[in-house]
Amino acid sequence: MSLPTAETMRSGLGTLESGRALLRELIDYAGLFPPASLSMASSVANFNAYLNSHWNWTLGRFIVPVARLDEFERALKTLPKSREATPTWRLSVLPGSDVVEDVARIRDFNTRMAGRDSERRAMIEAVEVKVNNPGEIARLHESSRRNSKLILKFPLSSAGECISAVSGVGRRAKIRTGGETPEKFPTSADVSNS
């Protein structure tokens, strides 16, 4: 058996680093939503375990409806104390029908959580809004120019035209790839071909 050469090892490390760059913060956690539909306490406990795991570098944001931020905050306070410094929890929120009230709640939450002296902190980094077509993307972009945290989510069926529209306005995008029933879960081939 021969030992790998320095060149082979460098090549392997380069591949590993490329994979890490591709997967870094890729997976947002949506345990509150179907198909898992976990309680807030279970979702918060899971996310905390994932944050403290070997694979935490792949973890993105915790997804929570704005209407459940108080419940999230209570669940966060119940986690056991940690001996090590814990990272700030990065959140992405889903607004309800009263956008003005939700914006105020987001602002209050971020102010309160940033000033906490407790062990765990959280920060809302993004607001996710469902859209169905490029027209909705343009309208939301215009009405929320001051909110750079806007992420536009659309169904796979309109992914091609929506990706172009999102790119054109310089926003972030997500394709909806799940739901309450199996047919709402596209295959990886469907996603890559869209």
C-alpha positions in Angstrom: 0.0 0.0 0.0 1.4 3.4 -0.9 0.8 6.6 1.1 -0.9 9.5 -0.6 1.3 12.2 -2.1 1.2 15.8 -0.9 -0.5 16.8 -4.2 -3.2 14.1 -3.7 -3.8 15.3 -0.1 -4.0 19.0 -1.2 -6.5 18.0 -3.9 -8.6 16.1 -1.4 -8.6 19.1 1.0 -9.6 21.4 -1.8 -12.6 19.2 -2.6 -13.5 19.1 1.1 -13.3 22.9 1.3 -15.4 23.2 -1.8 -18.1 20.9 -0.3 -18.0 22.9 2.9 -18.4 26.2 1.0 -21.4 24.8 -0.9 -23.1 23.3 2.2 -22.3 26.1 4.7 -25.5 27.3 6.4 -27.6 25.6 3.7 -30.2 23.9 5.8 -32.9 26.1 7.5 -34.7 24.3 10.3 -38.5 24.2 9.9 -39.5 21.7 12.6 -42.7 23.6 13.4 -44.0 22.9 9.9 -45.2 19.8 8.1 -44.2 17.1 7.7 -42.6 17.2 11.2 -45.1 19.6 12.8 -43.3 19.5 16.1 -44.2 21.6 19.2 -42.2 24.7 19.9 -40.4 23.1 22.8 -39.3 20.1 20.7 -38.3 22.3 17.7 -36.2 24.6 20.0 -34.6 21.6 21.7 -33.8 20.0 18.3 -32.3 23.2 16.9 -30.2 23.6 20.0 -28.8 20.0 19.7 -28.0 20.7 16.0 -26.2 23.9 16.9 -24.0 21.9 19.3 -23.3 19.1 16.8 -20.4 18.3 14.6 -22.5 19.3 11.5 -23.6 22.7 12.9 -21.8 24.5 10.0 -24.5 23.3 7.6 -27.3 24.8 9.8 -29.0 28.0 8.6 -31.9 29.7 10.3 -34.7 28.6 12.7 -38.0 29.2 10.8 -40.8 30.6 13.0 -44.0 32.5 12.4 -44.0 36.1 13.7 -47.2 35.2 15.6 -45.2 32.6 17.6 -42.2 34.7 18.6 -43.3 35.0 22.3 -43.7 31.2 22.4 -40.2 30.8 20.9 -38.7 33.1 23.5 -40.3 31.2 26.3 -39.0 27.9 24.9 -35.5 29.3 24.5 -35.4 30.2 28.2 -36.2 26.6 29.2 -33.1 25.2 27.6 -30.5 23.9 30.0 -27.5 26.1 30.8 -24.4 25.5 28.6 -20.8 25.5 29.8 -19.6 26.8 26.5 -20.5 30.0 24.7 -23.5 29.5 22.5 -23.9 31.2 19.1 -26.7 33.7 18.5 -29.7 31.9 17.1 -30.4 33.1 13.6 -34.1 33.3 12.8 -36.2 33.7 9.7 -39.8 34.7 10.3 -43.0 34.2 8.4 -45.3 37.2 8.6 -49.1 37.0 9.1 -51.8 39.2 7.6 -51.0 42.4 9.6 -47.6 43.4 8.2 -47.4 46.7 10.2 -48.0 44.8 13.5 -45.5 42.1 12.4 -42.8 44.7 11.6 -43.2 46.2 15.1 -43.0 42.8 16.7 -39.8 41.9 14.8 -38.2 45.2 15.8 -39.2 44.7 19.5 -38.0 41.1 19.5 -34.6 42.0 18.0 -34.1 44.9 20.4 -35.1 42.8 23.4 -33.0 39.8 22.4 -29.9 41.9 21.5 -29.9 43.4 24.9 -30.3 40.2 26.9 -27.8 39.4 29.5 -28.8 35.8 29.4 -26.8 32.9 27.9 -28.8 32.6 24.7 -29.5 35.3 22.2 -31.6 35.3 19.0 -31.8 37.6 16.0 -34.3 37.8 13.2 -32.2 38.0 10.1 -34.8 37.4 7.4 -38.5 37.7 6.6 -39.9 35.1 4.2 -42.8 35.9 2.0 -44.7 33.5 -0.3 -45.1 34.7 -3.9 -46.5 32.9 -6.9 -45.4 34.9 -9.9 -42.9 37.6 -11.0 -45.5 40.4 -10.7 -45.8 39.7 -7.0 -42.0 39.8 -6.7 -41.8 43.2 -8.3 -44.6 44.6 -6.1 -43.1 43.2 -2.8 -39.7 44.6 -3.8 -41.0 48.0 -4.4 -43.1 48.1 -1.2 -40.2 46.9 1.0 -37.1 48.6 -0.3 -35.9 49.3 3.2 -36.1 45.7 4.3 -32.9 44.0 2.9 -33.8 40.8 4.8 -36.7 39.9 2.5 -36.6 36.3 1.1 -39.1 35.5 -1.6 -40.5 31.9 -1.6 -42.2 30.5 -4.6 -43.5 27.1 -5.9 -41.4 24.9 -8.1 -44.0 25.3 -10.9 -43.0 29.0 -11.4 -39.3 28.6 -10.4 -37.7 29.6 -13.7 -39.6 32.9 -14.1 -39.5 33.7 -10.4 -35.7 33.1 -10.2 -35.2 35.6 -13.0 -37.4 38.1 -11.3 -35.7 37.7 -7.9 -32.3 38.1 -9.6 -33.5 41.2 -11.4 -34.4 43.0 -8.1 -31.4 41.7 -6.1 -33.3 39.8 -3.5 -32.9 36.3 -2.0 -35.1 33.3 -3.0 -36.3 29.9 -1.9 -38.2 27.3 -3.7 -41.0 25.8 -1.7 -40.1 22.1 -1.5 -42.4 20.6 1.0 -45.8 20.7 2.6 -48.6 18.7 4.1 -48.9 16.0 1.4 -46.3 13.9 -0.5 -47.0 15.5 -3.9 -45.7 18.8 -2.5 -42.2 17.3 -2.2 -40.5 17.5 -5.6 -37.7 15.2 -6.5 -34.1 16.5 -6.6 -34.3 16.1 -10.4 -37.4 18.3 -10.6 -35.6 21.0 -8.6 -32.4 20.9 -10.6 -34.3 21.0 -13.9 -36.4 24.0 -12.9 
